[in-house]
């Protein structure tokens, strides 16, 4: 396919800087969520919900975890209004700062023993702010890298977002593995706080990088031609409903499986399989490392063979994977457990999502790309990831079996697989051409600048 001259090409330096900024920002987002999810599984029920049963405490911890996902569409709605009007860069700086501050705040919260019911209230508030900031983070990073990459390399470059997510998971698991070397009394009194306060290092590094970013060549072209949407959220609901629906449904199954692997299975290994608590973060760490490598490989394959075919292959595999995964985990054999979690991280946690990092931005027209990707993904985050650990714990408690959890994961992935069958191939699309949005091109109205209106 010959390059279309209407799409500006970035410089190699802009590409490298955008890749690093996207990677490290997503690493912070995932680090924040992983350390919170692991804390929910291991310590929060004792520190913030101590006056209820162990199962109820775990449910309460995961409910607080779900609050962050409920906040994500609100944050996505708020920030995406400006991402398509003001540019990608400053929104990503704002979301990064909010996430980092909220995570550090959790590290200094008083516990239930100190302030009673105010402790879980403050925890939920901090979690809400975390989710509000994260609502436009990953979608913004995906849009940034897709619009910065040269044609033919968008899949592999945008996949670095999920390599960053894997790095955040690895850092979070590594941080928990280190503090769990402390005696239990020190871990429960101050050790867990260090994990949350440590996010300051990643926040500062990512902030410095993002401040130095330039706007993407695509957005610079839109701005120069005065075609930026005045109301991108309204426009995406008018002209991009089909694409938003596709993004939502194609994300639900991945989100359910990803957060079931990353959060619920940590508590399953500890509480049901009786794996030593110190080993659980190590398993997550190894899984994340392989997941990050898998993201790059699968992003590269999507450049070679197309987004749709690679995505359908991954979704088809994930229809079958939950059952053998739980069989493997239930053996209690560490080698088998490591292998099962590595496969899960490669395909469910990082690989499948890595393909969507270029696939979803390519589905939308340039005028409402940020809003469309953000809203579609964050609606799915509530339906999928936010409640996945909570639903999995409830199913496990109700049936005393992993089978209903595996069925839940498979049904969610069936929705995603079915939606993907209706998605178009988007590899190497012209990112500035309005007719390349999935909804009818004639519905896309050109922006009217003040100069044009008075001409």
WOMOMO-V384766 format. One record per residue. N is the residue number from 0. RES is the residue in one letter. SS is DSSP state (hx for helix, st for strand, lp for the rest). PSI is psi in radians with two decimals (NA if undefined). D_LAST is the distance of its C-alpha to the last C-alpha in Angstrom with 2 decimals. Layout:
n=[N;N]
res=[RES;RES]
ss=[SS;SS]
psi=[PSI;PSI]
d_last=[D_LAST;D_LAST]
This chain:
n=[0;1;2;3;4;5;6;7;8;9;10;11;12;13;14;15;16;17;18;19;20;21;22;23;24;25;26;27;28;29;30;31;32;33;34;35;36;37;38;39;40;41;42;43;44;45;46;47;48;49;50;51;52;53;54;55;56;57;58;59;60;61;62;63;64;65;66;67;68;69;70;71;72;73;74;75;76;77;78;79;80;81;82;83;84;85;86;87;88;89;90;91;92;93;94;95;96;97;98;99;100;101;102;103;104;105;106;107;108;109;110;111;112;113;114;115;116;117;118;119;120;121;122;123;124;125;126;127;128;129;130;131;132;133;134;135;136;137;138;139;140;141;142;143;144;145;146;147;148;149;150;151;152;153;154;155;156;157;158;159;160;161;162;163;164;165;166;167;168;169;170;171;172;173;174;175;176;177;178;179;180;181;182;183;184;185;186;187;188;189;190;191;192;193;194;195;196;197;198;199;200;201;202;203;204;205;206;207;208;209;210;211;212;213;214;215;216;217;218;219;220;221;222;223;224;225;226;227;228;229;230;231;232;233;234;235;236;237;238;239;240;241;242;243;244;245;246;247;248;249;250;251;252;253;254;255;256;257;258;259;260;261;262;263;264;265;266;267;268;269;270;271;272;273;274;275;276;277;278;279;280;281;282;283;284;285;286;287;288;289;290;291;292;293;294;295;296;297;298;299;300;301;302;303;304;305;306;307;308;309;310;311;312;313;314;315;316;317;318;319;320;321;322;323;324;325;326;327;328;329;330;331;332;333;334;335;336;337;338;339;340;341;342;343;344;345;346;347;348;349;350;351;352;353;354;355;356;357;358;359;360;361;362;363;364;365;366;367;368;369;370;371;372;373;374;375;376;377;378;379;380;381;382;383;384;385;386;387;388;389;390;391;392;393;394;395;396;397;398;399;400;401;402;403;404;405;406;407;408;409;410;411;412;413;414;415;416;417;418;419;420;421;422;423;424;425;426;427;428;429;430;431;432;433;434;435;436;437;438;439;440;441;442;443;444;445;446;447;448;449;450;451;452;453;454]
res=[X;X;X;X;X;X;X;X;X;X;X;X;X;X;X;X;X;X;X;X;X;X;X;X;X;X;X;X;X;X;X;X;X;X;X;X;X;X;X;X;X;X;X;X;X;X;X;X;X;X;X;X;X;X;X;X;X;X;X;X;X;X;X;X;X;X;X;X;X;X;X;X;X;X;X;X;X;X;X;X;X;X;X;X;X;X;X;X;X;X;X;X;X;X;X;X;X;X;X;X;X;X;X;X;X;X;X;X;X;X;X;X;X;X;X;X;X;X;X;X;X;X;X;X;X;X;X;X;X;X;X;X;X;X;X;X;X;X;X;X;X;X;X;X;X;X;X;X;X;X;X;X;X;X;X;X;X;X;X;X;X;X;X;X;X;X;X;X;X;X;X;X;X;X;X;X;X;X;X;X;X;X;X;X;X;X;X;X;X;X;X;X;X;X;X;X;X;X;X;X;X;X;X;X;X;X;X;X;X;X;X;X;X;X;X;X;X;X;X;X;X;X;X;X;X;X;X;X;X;X;X;X;X;X;X;X;X;X;X;X;X;X;X;X;X;X;X;X;X;X;X;X;X;X;X;X;X;X;X;X;X;X;X;X;X;X;X;X;X;X;X;X;X;X;X;X;X;X;X;X;X;X;X;X;X;X;X;X;X;X;X;X;X;X;X;X;X;X;X;X;X;X;X;X;X;X;X;X;X;X;X;X;X;X;X;X;X;X;X;X;X;X;X;X;X;X;X;X;X;X;X;X;X;X;X;X;X;X;X;X;X;X;X;X;X;X;X;X;X;X;X;X;X;X;X;X;X;X;X;X;X;X;X;X;X;X;X;X;X;X;X;X;X;X;X;X;X;X;X;X;X;X;X;X;X;X;X;X;X;X;X;X;X;X;X;X;X;X;X;X;X;X;X;X;X;X;X;X;X;X;X;X;X;X;X;X;X;X;X;X;X;X;X;X;X;X;X;X;X;X;X;X;X;X;X;X;X;X;X;X;X;X;X;X;X;X;X;X;X;X;X;X;X;X;X]
ss=[lp;lp;lp;lp;lp;lp;lp;lp;lp;lp;lp;hx;hx;hx;hx;hx;hx;hx;hx;hx;hx;hx;hx;hx;hx;hx;hx;hx;hx;hx;hx;hx;hx;hx;hx;hx;hx;hx;hx;hx;hx;hx;lp;hx;hx;hx;hx;hx;lp;lp;lp;lp;lp;hx;hx;hx;hx;hx;hx;hx;hx;hx;hx;hx;hx;hx;hx;hx;hx;hx;hx;hx;hx;hx;hx;hx;hx;hx;hx;hx;hx;hx;hx;lp;lp;lp;lp;hx;hx;hx;hx;hx;hx;hx;hx;hx;hx;hx;hx;hx;hx;hx;hx;hx;hx;hx;lp;lp;lp;lp;lp;hx;hx;hx;hx;lp;lp;hx;hx;hx;hx;hx;hx;hx;hx;hx;hx;hx;hx;hx;hx;hx;hx;hx;lp;lp;hx;hx;hx;hx;hx;hx;hx;hx;hx;hx;hx;hx;lp;lp;lp;lp;lp;hx;hx;hx;hx;hx;lp;hx;hx;hx;hx;hx;hx;hx;hx;hx;hx;hx;hx;hx;hx;hx;hx;hx;hx;hx;hx;lp;lp;lp;lp;hx;hx;hx;hx;hx;hx;hx;hx;hx;hx;hx;hx;hx;hx;lp;hx;hx;hx;hx;hx;hx;hx;hx;hx;hx;hx;hx;hx;lp;lp;lp;lp;lp;hx;hx;hx;hx;hx;hx;hx;hx;lp;lp;lp;lp;lp;lp;lp;hx;hx;hx;hx;hx;hx;hx;hx;lp;hx;hx;hx;hx;hx;hx;hx;hx;hx;hx;hx;hx;hx;hx;hx;hx;hx;hx;hx;hx;hx;hx;hx;hx;hx;hx;hx;hx;hx;hx;hx;lp;lp;lp;lp;lp;hx;hx;hx;hx;hx;hx;hx;hx;hx;hx;hx;hx;hx;hx;hx;hx;hx;hx;hx;hx;hx;hx;hx;hx;hx;hx;hx;hx;hx;lp;hx;hx;hx;hx;hx;hx;hx;hx;hx;hx;hx;hx;hx;hx;hx;hx;hx;hx;hx;hx;hx;hx;hx;hx;lp;lp;lp;hx;hx;hx;hx;hx;hx;hx;hx;hx;hx;hx;hx;hx;hx;hx;hx;hx;hx;hx;hx;hx;hx;hx;hx;hx;hx;hx;hx;hx;hx;lp;lp;hx;hx;hx;hx;hx;hx;hx;hx;hx;hx;hx;hx;hx;hx;hx;hx;hx;hx;hx;hx;hx;hx;hx;hx;hx;hx;hx;hx;hx;hx;hx;hx;hx;hx;lp;lp;lp;hx;hx;hx;hx;hx;hx;hx;hx;hx;hx;hx;hx;hx;hx;hx;hx;hx;hx;lp;lp;lp;lp;lp;lp;lp;lp;lp;lp;lp;lp;lp;hx;hx;hx;lp;lp;lp;lp;hx;hx;hx;lp;lp;lp;lp;lp;lp;hx;hx;hx;hx;lp;lp]
psi=[2.25;2.45;2.47;2.16;-0.24;-0.29;1.98;2.55;2.36;2.85;2.74;-0.65;-0.73;-0.69;-0.80;-0.76;-0.73;-0.71;-0.80;-0.73;-0.73;-0.72;-0.86;-0.55;-0.76;-0.54;-0.72;-0.80;-0.84;-0.64;-0.81;-0.78;-0.62;-0.77;-0.58;-0.79;-0.71;-0.70;-0.64;-0.68;-0.53;-0.67;-0.47;-0.56;-0.56;-0.61;-0.59;-0.29;1.04;-0.26;0.39;3.00;2.89;-0.77;-0.76;-0.64;-0.70;-0.72;-0.72;-0.70;-0.78;-0.46;-0.74;-0.65;-0.72;-0.46;-0.67;-0.62;-0.59;-0.52;-0.37;-0.78;-0.60;-0.80;-0.72;-0.75;-0.78;-0.92;-0.57;-0.36;-0.51;-0.40;-0.57;-0.15;-0.79;-0.34;2.90;-0.63;-0.97;-0.50;-0.71;-0.55;-0.77;-0.79;-0.66;-0.80;-0.78;-0.78;-0.82;-0.76;-0.74;-0.69;-0.77;-0.57;-0.65;-0.59;-0.26;0.18;2.49;2.66;3.05;-0.63;-0.50;-0.80;0.15;-2.36;-0.34;-0.46;-0.96;-0.52;-0.81;-0.61;-0.81;-0.68;-0.77;-0.70;-0.66;-0.79;-0.65;-0.89;-0.64;-0.74;-0.63;-0.22;-0.45;0.19;-1.05;-0.69;-0.69;-0.72;-0.71;-0.75;-0.76;-0.87;-0.64;-0.69;-0.28;-0.53;2.63;2.69;2.37;-0.21;0.24;-0.70;-0.83;-0.61;-0.83;-0.48;-0.35;-0.36;-0.76;-0.40;-0.68;-0.71;-0.71;-0.70;-0.70;-0.71;-0.77;-0.74;-0.75;-0.78;-0.69;-0.70;-0.75;-0.65;-0.66;-0.83;-0.40;-0.09;-0.28;2.71;2.65;-0.71;-0.64;-0.64;-0.79;-0.40;-0.84;-0.32;-0.73;-0.51;-0.62;-0.60;-0.78;-0.67;-0.45;-0.29;-0.26;-0.65;-0.79;-0.68;-0.84;-0.77;-0.78;-0.64;-0.80;-0.77;-0.77;-0.53;-0.49;-0.04;2.62;2.81;2.75;2.63;-0.62;-0.82;-0.62;-0.67;-0.75;-0.78;-0.73;-0.62;0.01;0.76;0.23;2.47;2.37;-0.56;1.34;-0.61;-0.78;-0.69;-0.63;-0.58;-0.40;-0.73;-0.27;0.47;-0.70;-0.76;-0.70;-0.75;-0.75;-0.82;-0.75;-0.90;-0.60;-0.24;-0.49;-0.93;-0.74;-0.71;-0.78;-0.86;-0.71;-0.86;-0.32;-0.75;-0.80;-0.49;-1.02;-0.75;-0.37;-0.79;-0.56;-0.77;-0.68;-0.81;-0.61;-0.85;-0.34;0.62;2.49;2.34;-0.56;-0.38;-0.47;-0.88;-0.54;-0.67;-0.76;-0.64;-0.86;-0.75;-0.74;-0.69;-0.83;-0.60;-0.71;-0.70;-0.72;-0.60;-0.78;-0.78;-0.81;-0.59;-0.72;-0.75;-0.59;-0.47;-0.57;-0.80;-0.08;2.61;-0.79;-0.82;-0.70;-0.74;-0.77;-0.65;-0.75;-0.81;-0.67;-0.73;-0.72;-0.28;-0.55;-0.36;-0.61;-0.71;-0.91;-0.48;-0.87;-0.61;-0.76;-0.80;-0.66;-0.24;-0.46;-0.05;2.08;-0.66;-0.80;-0.69;-0.80;-0.79;-0.77;-0.73;-0.59;-0.83;-0.74;-0.76;-0.71;-0.78;-0.69;-0.68;-0.76;-0.81;-0.92;-0.76;-0.60;-0.69;-0.63;-0.28;-0.48;-0.57;-0.86;-0.81;-0.56;-0.29;-0.39;2.69;2.75;-0.43;-0.46;0.55;-0.87;-0.83;-0.76;-0.84;-0.76;-0.88;-0.75;-0.78;-0.68;-0.49;-0.75;-0.55;-0.66;-0.85;-0.59;-1.47;-0.70;-0.71;-0.06;-0.89;-0.68;-0.81;-0.70;-0.75;-0.77;-0.74;-0.74;-0.72;-0.64;-0.65;-0.14;0.72;2.60;-0.22;-0.82;-0.56;-0.76;-0.68;-0.76;-0.79;-0.71;-0.73;-0.75;-0.72;-0.50;-0.64;-0.79;-0.78;-0.76;-0.70;-0.69;-0.46;-0.44;-0.04;2.51;2.88;2.37;-0.01;2.28;0.41;2.67;2.06;-0.21;-0.18;2.08;-0.49;-0.18;0.05;2.68;-0.46;2.98;2.26;-0.57;-0.23;-0.22;2.01;2.34;2.57;2.56;1.95;2.78;-0.66;-0.73;-0.70;-0.51;-0.01;NA]
d_last=[38.19;36.02;33.52;29.88;27.98;25.01;27.30;27.93;31.60;33.05;35.68;39.29;39.37;36.35;38.04;41.37;39.99;37.98;41.10;43.32;40.97;40.58;44.31;45.55;43.16;44.30;47.85;47.55;46.21;49.05;51.59;50.73;51.10;54.22;56.10;55.28;56.31;59.50;60.28;59.84;62.39;64.84;64.84;62.44;64.61;67.42;65.38;63.05;64.70;68.43;69.95;69.35;70.79;69.83;67.91;66.14;65.30;63.77;61.74;60.59;59.59;57.58;56.01;54.76;53.53;51.62;49.81;47.81;46.59;45.67;43.53;41.71;39.29;38.47;37.80;35.89;33.72;33.10;32.47;30.56;27.77;27.14;28.25;25.17;22.80;24.57;26.57;30.09;31.96;31.95;32.70;35.68;36.89;36.76;38.56;41.15;41.98;42.39;44.66;46.78;47.35;48.27;50.74;52.41;52.71;54.82;57.19;58.12;58.35;61.67;63.63;65.09;68.38;66.78;64.44;65.13;62.36;59.72;60.12;58.74;56.01;54.82;55.13;52.92;50.31;50.27;50.03;47.07;45.18;46.15;44.69;41.53;40.81;41.84;39.47;36.66;38.83;40.05;36.89;34.88;37.37;37.22;33.43;33.65;36.32;34.99;31.61;33.52;36.21;36.16;36.28;39.86;40.86;38.77;41.75;44.17;41.82;40.52;44.17;44.91;43.50;46.64;48.81;47.60;48.50;51.90;52.34;51.62;54.17;56.66;56.19;56.57;59.66;61.05;60.59;62.45;65.13;65.78;66.03;68.27;70.83;71.41;74.16;72.99;73.35;71.19;68.59;68.31;68.38;66.02;65.63;62.89;60.85;60.73;58.90;55.98;55.96;55.89;52.27;51.39;52.01;49.60;46.95;47.02;46.97;44.04;42.09;42.57;41.47;38.31;37.24;37.23;35.10;31.75;29.09;29.51;27.87;26.20;24.65;23.68;21.77;20.06;19.17;17.94;15.58;14.51;16.11;18.78;19.58;19.09;22.32;24.32;27.51;26.01;24.30;27.58;29.46;27.06;26.76;29.63;32.61;34.76;34.37;35.13;38.20;39.37;39.06;40.92;43.73;44.09;44.48;46.96;50.00;49.35;48.91;52.13;54.13;52.74;53.55;56.81;57.92;56.73;57.84;60.20;62.31;63.01;64.68;66.31;67.92;69.15;70.25;71.41;72.26;73.64;72.17;72.70;69.76;69.45;69.02;66.03;63.45;64.98;64.39;60.74;60.43;61.78;59.67;56.48;57.31;57.75;54.65;52.52;53.98;53.49;49.78;49.22;51.33;49.65;46.15;47.30;48.73;45.44;43.87;46.74;47.23;44.04;43.07;44.20;47.69;48.54;47.33;49.35;52.39;52.23;51.70;54.62;56.87;55.98;57.00;60.54;60.71;61.38;64.91;66.36;64.69;66.56;69.75;69.46;68.78;71.69;74.17;74.04;74.37;72.14;71.61;70.50;68.29;66.57;65.92;64.55;62.17;60.99;60.08;58.35;56.28;55.30;54.04;53.39;52.27;50.41;50.37;48.71;46.07;45.48;44.31;41.76;40.21;38.36;38.67;36.76;33.66;33.48;33.42;29.99;26.41;25.01;22.65;25.70;28.61;30.10;30.01;31.44;34.29;35.15;35.33;37.28;39.77;40.34;40.99;43.61;44.96;46.06;47.47;49.14;49.92;50.08;52.82;54.49;57.17;57.81;58.25;60.40;62.69;62.99;63.88;66.34;67.99;68.16;69.64;71.25;69.95;67.11;66.78;64.39;62.18;62.10;61.32;58.42;57.01;57.43;55.84;52.76;52.51;52.96;49.72;47.92;49.55;48.66;44.98;44.89;46.12;42.80;40.64;39.08;39.80;36.97;38.51;36.19;33.06;29.70;28.50;24.78;24.91;23.98;26.47;29.23;29.12;32.07;30.25;28.38;25.39;23.55;23.71;21.62;18.08;15.43;14.20;10.74;9.95;8.62;6.19;5.10;5.66;3.81;0.00]
